[in-house]
Amino acid sequence: MSNESRLPLPRGITRRDALRLGLATGAASTFAAAGGLDALAAPPTRLNEATINGLQAAMGSGKLTSRKLVDFYIDRIEALDQAGPAVNSVIQLNPDAHSIAAALDTERHHHGPRGPLHGIPVLLKDNIDTHDKMQTTAGSLALVGTPATVDSTVAKNLRDAGAVILGKTTLSEWANFRSFTSTSGWSGRGGQCNNPYLLDYNPCGSSSGSAAAASANFTAVSLGSETDGSIVCPANHSGVVGLKPTVGLVSRAGVIPISHVQDTIGPHTRTVADAAIVLGAIQSREFDGRDAATGGVPLGWRGVHARPANIPTDYTQFLNNNGLNGARLGVWEAGMAAANQNVQDAFTQATAAMHAAGATLVVVDFPHTADINSGTAEFLILLYDFKVDLDAYLANRVGVPIHNLDDAIAFNDAHADKEMPFFGQELFLAAQAMDTSSPDAPQAQFGGMTYNQALDNDQKFGGTEGIDKVLSDFSLDAIISATEPLSWTTDLVYGDRFTFGTSSPCAIVGYPIINMPSGFVLNMPLGISFMGTAFSEPKLISLASGFEHVYPQRHAPRFLDSLPIDSRETAPRPGRSHQPARINNLKGKRPARI
């Protein structure tokens, strides 16, 4: 973490001692009993698991100020993120956070709150531009230099809502779009983010730090980004709500891109209500000229439906404790066919709770599941877009070492000891090799498939003959599946160990997903995903809040070093093949969660 001093543990107290004495559990009585820990070393706990509404009530009654709330989270970050267990979810704190909070406290005193986010600290993923003293780097040293000269639209919307931008979170470098063998949560600038439940296990990526920080109570809420799985997978691994909105509902202007077809920004929170509040604040209620998607529809609706004229401004109206009663849910079992028995059993328990709450469950599959899982069309689109979209973004950055993809590749080569000690940049090289002269240009790496053909294929696979067809054929409110496998031990040599993931049907057509905490196996959280068509956030929020009410599975992490050594169970450790540095034929290849 930069620009802030780190708070050391008291002399003679090791990380393991701190965990044993209770730093990890947050028990204030344990700190007092330990004797050797002073007040500064003991992370505060009194506001742990606080909701936005609870914090607003405390500030409205005068029992809390935004300034004190900022202090609370910074104290926890210094004690538990940068010292102690060293989750390493925060890459930089905003040096102006205290003054911003103080100004908002004064405004509240004289004029009242602007809305539910007034004075609420928010952490942003380090690919979201902020026009302040903080860097925006996507975790790469290649973008360290002059901070962004203009706020991203989501940062501006947060400021307008009265939020305090507390800092930036760590992430998988370049949002996990640099190498086939990348390790989620690692970046050259930020190092390795760790899972707050089991510190030697992986937080998933690329929004690793955003989910870990929200889970560990280092912030009230945080923002991540997703191209395919990078909001919901970290939410799965860190036991929080992850809401990935419809592409075009939230502006991507000022966000370091992978693909304008699939990128979106969304919250990591501890409750559905908080996610609903944040979504209402960050969405673009009017067309944003810096992001054409805010005036159109995602790929799945292209040429089929128009953008709704009645998009809500307040999503809390859809919170419903009885949201599952009478709902029809399609269960996508094929998406989680590779899940191990522990995950299958946890999913069965969660669906039993849905059934008991009045939901009807129907097993469904997509006609093109194999095509979706192969990822060929999606991967072509991502590589093509990355080459074009990154250069467009970099054209507006000044005072940084790189100006285009070629520069980024050269920078990595020149600083390989810092940027590529564990994995390479074969995805950068593959993007560089794409022919972006025309969307109808045959791509040699994909057997001659063109960009426009890939778009047509993905719209069919995920939309017209995918999610929309299944929803219609079975008269469903949403589709559900387990989100991701259990976490795995972080491995900087061989990379991530994904066995399955269910985000791709929504990802390739720009549709929304909500991950909900749905259980624990071996001290690791698991999630379940609610998926729908474009702009179906109101329905998904209703269903997710109903699930949260009847089956609450959110439990704060305890920062355990690893699995208990006397555990009779074994976490799944599937093998994976090591991808070569350069691949001539990319058909059948796909990156990790991005």
N, C-alpha and C positions, 0 to 999 in steps of 0.2 A: 504494500500500500504506500502510495507516495504522498508527499506534502503534509504528512501528519506524523507526529512522534509515536513510537510504539510503546505500549505500557508493559514493562517486564514483570515477570512473576517475582515475588519476594526472594531474597537471596536464600539459596539452599532448597528451594521448592522446585522440583522438576515437573515436567508436563505430566508424567504418570502420577506423581504425588498429588498434583492438583486435581486430576481426575478422581483419584481415590478419595481425596478429602471432600469432594463434592462440587468442585467447580463445574463439572459437567452436568450435574443434576439441577443446579440453580437453587439449592436449598440454603437459605440464608442462615438457618440455625446451624448448619454444618460449618459454615465459615466461622461463626462465632466460637464454636466448639474447637475448631482447629487451632485457634490462638495465633498461629504464625502468619495468618493472612490479614493484611490490613484492609481497610475499607476500599482503597483504590484497586486492590488486586481482585477483590470479589466482584464479579459482574453483577449489576443490578438485575432483579428478576420481577419486581412488582408489576411491571407492565407487560410481562410476557403473555403472549396469546391475545393481547388486547385487539379489539376490532376498531375499525374506523369510527363507527358510531359510539363505541365506548370511550374512545379518546376524545371525540367531540363533546360528549357529555361532561367529561372531566374538565376540559378546557372551558366549556360554557359555564360551569359552576365555579370556576376560579381555583379548582384543586390542582390544575396542571396548566402549564404554558407550553407553547411550541418550543421555546428555548430549552425548557427542562426536558422535553421529549427528545429533542436533538441530542442533548447531553446523555440521556439514557441510552440511546442507540449507539452513540460513539463510544461510551464506556464499555458496552457489550462487545463492540467490534474490536476495541483495543485489547480487551481481556480474553476473548474467545476466538476471534478471527485472526488477529495478528500475533497473538501470544497464546499460551495455554494449549488447547487442542489444535489451534492454527488451522481453522477451516479454510482460510484464504479465499473467501468469496468476494471481498471488496478490494478493488484494485486502486482506488483513489477516493479520498473524501473531499467534499467541496469546502474549500477554506472559507467560503462566504456563508456557510449554512447557518452559523449562529446569528449573523447580522440579518439574514433573510428572515429567520424565525422571529427575531426580536421585532422586526418591522411588522410582521404579520400579527404578532401579539398586540402591538399598538393599534393596528388597524381594527382588530377584533374589538378592542376596548372602546374605540370611538364609533365604529360603524357596524359592528357585528361581523359574523363570518360570511365569506363569499359563497360558501357551499360546503359540502361534506368533506372536501379535501383541504380546507383552510387550515394551514399550520401542520399538515400531516407530512412527515418525512417519507420520501420515495427514493429508492435506488434505481438507476438506469443501467442497462447493459452497456458495456463499453464499445458499442457500435452506433450509439445514438448521439448525434451532435448536440452539444450544449455550448452556447455562446457565453462562456465564463472563463474561469481560470483552469478548468479541467481539460485534460486531453480526451480525444476520441480516437481510438487506435485499432479497434477490433483485435486488441491484444498483440499487435505487431509493432515492433520497434520502427518499422518503416513509416509509421504515421505519427511518431512522436515529434513534436515541434510546436508550431503555432496552433493554439486551440481553434476550433471551428469559429468562423466569423459570423455565423447566423445560427440561431437555434433551429433544431429540427422542429417540425410542426407538433409532434407529440410533446416535446419539452416546452414549447410555447403554450400549448394547451394546459399542461400541468401548472405552469407558472400562473396563467390566467385564472386557474381554479383555486389558486392560493396554496398549492403544494410547495414543500421545501425539497428541492433536489439535493439529497444528502450526499450523493457520490455516485461512483460508477462500479459496476460489478465485473469480476473476472469472467472469462468466457473461453471457449475453445477458439484458438486463434483463427482469424478470418471466418468465424462462425462455422468451423469444422469443414471448411471447403478448401483445403490445401493438399491433403494427402489421403489415400485410402487407408493408411495405417496410423492415422492420428489417434491421439489419446484425448478423450473428451475432458474438458476442463483445463487443458494445458495451453499456455501461450508463452511466447518469448518474453513478453513484457510482464505478465502477471504470474508466471509459474503455474503450479498445479493446484486447482481448486479441489477440495476434498468433500466427501459426503458427510454431512453433520451427524448422521446416525452411526455409521461405521467409517472411521476416518481413513482407513486404507482401502475403502471401496470407492467406486467411481460415482460422481454426481450426474453423469450423462451430460450431453451437450446439444447445442452449443451454448444455451443460456444457463450454464452450470451455476455460476455465482448468483444469478438472479433468484433461482429457486432455492439454493442453499441458504442465502441470506434471509429470505422471507421465512423459511422453515426454522432457522436458528434464532429468530427474533432479533435480527440486526437492523430491521427496518419495519415500518408498518406494512408497506407493500413494495413490490419491485416490478420493473418492466423487463421483459425479454423479447426476443424476436424468433420467428420460426419460418423456415422454408419447407422443411419436412421433418417434423418431430422435435424441434428444438425448444418449444415451450412445454409440450406435453411429456416428453421423455424426462427432462430434469424435474418436472413436477412429480412424475411417477417415482423417481429415485429419492426425492427429498420430501415426499409426503405432504405436498401442498396442492391447492387448486391451481390449475393452469388453464387459462382461457385464451385459445388461439382464435381471433376473430376472422370473419370473412375478409378476403383480400379486397381492399378498397374501402372498407369501413373505417379503418384507421390509416391516416396518411403515412407513407414511408419517406416523405421528403426529409432529407438530412439524416438518413440512416444508411450506413455502409451496406451496400446491396450484395445479394447473390443473384436474385432473379425477380424482376418486376411482375412476372406471372404468378409467383408463389410466395414472395416475402410478405410478412405481416408482423405487427407489433401487438403484444398483449400482456396482461398482468399475471404475476405469481402472487398469490395471497393465501391466507390461512382459512378463509371462509368464502363461500359463494357470494355472500352479500358484499364483501369488500371488492371482489372481482367485478361485480355489477356496477358498483360505484365508480371504480377506476375506468371501466369501459365507457361509461357515460361521459367522463371527463376527457378522455383522450381521443375519442372518435371525431372525425371531421363532419361536422353538421352541415357544412356547405362545401362546395367544390373547392379543392385546394389546387391552385394552378401549378404547384410544384409537383403534383402527383396526379396524373390523368386518371388513375384507377378510382379516385374519389368521386368521379363523375360517371362511372360506368359500372360494369358488372364483372365478376371473375370469369375465368375461362369456362367453367361449367355451364354458365348461363349465356355465353356468347351466342348471339343470334337466336336465342330461345326466349329469354325474358328480359324485361327492362328493369332498371334500378327502381326499387320501391320509392314511392314519394312520401311514405309515412314512417320512415326509419325513426325509432324512438330516440328521445334525448335522455331519458331516465330509465335505466334497466332494473332498478330496484323494485319497480312496480310488478315485475314478473317473478319475484321471489315467492315461493309457495311451499309451505310445509307439506301440503297434500299433492304436490306436483306429480307424483307417480300414480296416484289413484285414477284409474281409467285409461292410463297411457298404454300405447302399443309400441313395443320395443323390439327391433330386430337384433338378434344375437349373431354376430359375425364370428362363428367358431373357427372357420377356416383361417382367419387372420391370426389366430393364436394357436394354430395346430402344433407349432414347435415348442410351445410353453411346457415347462416341466410340471410334474404332478402337484408340487406345492402351489404354483401359480394357478393351475386349473382348479384346485380345491378352494383357494381363496376367492376366485372368480365365481365359483358355484355358490359359495356362501353369500356373496354380495347379490347375486341374481335372486337367490331365495328371499332375501330381504326385500327386493323390489317386488317380487311376486306377492309377498305377504302384505305389502303396502298398496296392492290393488293394480299392479301393472300386469299386462299380458305380454308374455315373451314368446317370440317366434324365431326359430333358427332360419337364418338367411345366408346367402352367399352372393357374390358379385359374378356376373357372367365372365368378366375378364380378370379374375383374381390373379391368374398366372402372369398376365401382361403387366398388371399393376406392380406385382412383386418383382418382376424382372427389372423394372425401372429404366428400360432402354430409352423410351421416348422422353421420360422425365429428365434423365441425365443429359440427353442432347440439349434440351431446352435450358437446363441450368448452366451448362458450359457456354452455350451461345450467349445467353443473357449476361452471365458474369463478365465476359469479355467486353460487352457493350456497356452494361450498366455501371461497372466499376470505373471505366474510363470517364463516363459522364459524371459520376460522383466526384472523382478526383479533380476534374476540371474546376471545381468550386472550392477546393482546398488549397490554401497557400501556406508557405513556410514549413512544408513537410518534405522529406527526402524523395518521395515518389510522385509521379504524375500520371501513370498509366500502368497497365498490367505488366508490360515489358520491364518497366522500372522495378516493380515489385519482385519479379523473378530475379533480376540482377541484384537487387538489395539482399535477397535471401542467400544468393550464392556468395556474395561478398561478406556476409555476416553469418555464415553457416554455423559457426560455433555457438552463437546465441539463438539463432532462429531455427536451425535444423539439427539439433543434437540428437533427436530421437526419431524423427520422420522427415520425409522430403516434401516436395511440392509437385507431385505428378499431376494433381488436378489443375494447378496453375498452368503447367505445360500443355495439358490436354485442352484447356480453354484457349490458350495462345494459338494452338493449331487449328482452331475452328475457323471456317470460312464465313465471315460475317458480312460479306459483300452484298448478300441478298438472302432473305428468308427462304428462298427457293433453291439456294445453292446446295448441291448434294454434299453431305458430310462424310468424308472418306472413313473417319473413325467409327462411323455407324452404318457401314455398308451402303452408303449412298442415300440414306434417309435425309430429308430436308427438315428445316426448322418448322415450316408450316405443316408438313405431314405429321411431325411429332405433336404439334398443338392439336391437330385434328384427332390423333390417336388418343391423347390424354383426355380430351373432352369426352370422347366416347367411353373410354375405359372407366373414368371416375365419375362422369356426370350423366349424360343422356342414357347410357347403358350401364351405369354404375349406381351411385347413390340415389339419384333422382328416380331411376327405374325401380329400384328396390323399395324405396319409400312409397312410391305409387302402387306398385303391384301388391304390396302387403298392407297397405293403408297404415303406415307406421308414422309415429311421431319422431322417432330418432332410431339410430343404429348404435349398438353398444358392443364393446369388446374390451378385453384386457389391454392396457396401454402398451406396456413393454415388459420384458423379463425382469427378474430380480437384478439388482446391481451386481457388479463383478469387481474383483480386486483391480485397482488401477495398475496398468501395465504399460510402462513407457517404452518397452522393447517391442512388444507385439501389437499394442494398441487395444482398441475396444473389442468387446465380445458380445455383439448383438446376436440373439437367436431369433427374435421376431420383433415386429413393430407394426402397429395398426394405424399409423398416421397418414400413410401414403394415399389412400383413396380420397381423403379430403384435401391433402396437400396439392395433388396434381391439378385439381380444379378450383382451388381457392376457397374451399368451404370451411366452416367453423368446427372446432372441437373443444370440449371441456374435459380435462382430466380431473377426476375426483379421487382422493385417498380412499382406498377400499379394503385395507387390511395390512397385516404384517406377517412376514415369514422370516425367521432367523434374525430378528431385530431390524429387518429391512422393510420399508414401506412398499406397497404396491398400489397401482392406480387402475381405474376403470374409465374408459372414454365414452362420452356421449357425442355422437356425430350427426350432423344434419346438412341440409342444403344451404345455399347461400342466404345470408341475412336471417337465419333461423335462431339467432342468439336468444330472443325472448323465450322460445320453446325450450332450448337447451338449458337456460338458466332456471326455468321452472322445474324441469326434470332433475337437474343437478341439486337444486336446493331441497327438493323433496327427498332425494337420496341421502343428502347430508343430514336431514332431520331424522330419518328412520334408521340410518346406519352410519353414525358418526365414527370415523376412523382416523381423525387427525390427532396425533399425539406428538408433542414436542420432542426433538432429538435429545439424546443424553451424551453425545460426543464420545461414544465408545471407541477404544483403539481399534478393535477388530471383533470378529465373531468370538463368542465365548469358546475357550479351548476345550471345554468339556461337552460341547454340543454334540448330540448324537446324530444330528442331521448334517447334510453336506450341501452347501450352496452349489448350484449348477455351474459347471466350468466347461462349457463347450469349447471345442477347438476352433481355430480359424486359420485360414491360409494367408500367408504373407503375400501381398500384392507386389508385383515388380514396379520399379521406379517409372518406367515408361511402358505404355501399353498401346499397341498399334490398333487393336480392335476393341472398342469400348462397349460393344453390344453385350448385355448381360451384366455389366459392371454398374455399381452405384456407390456413392459416398455414404458416410455414416449419417447420424442425425444432424441436420443442418438448419 
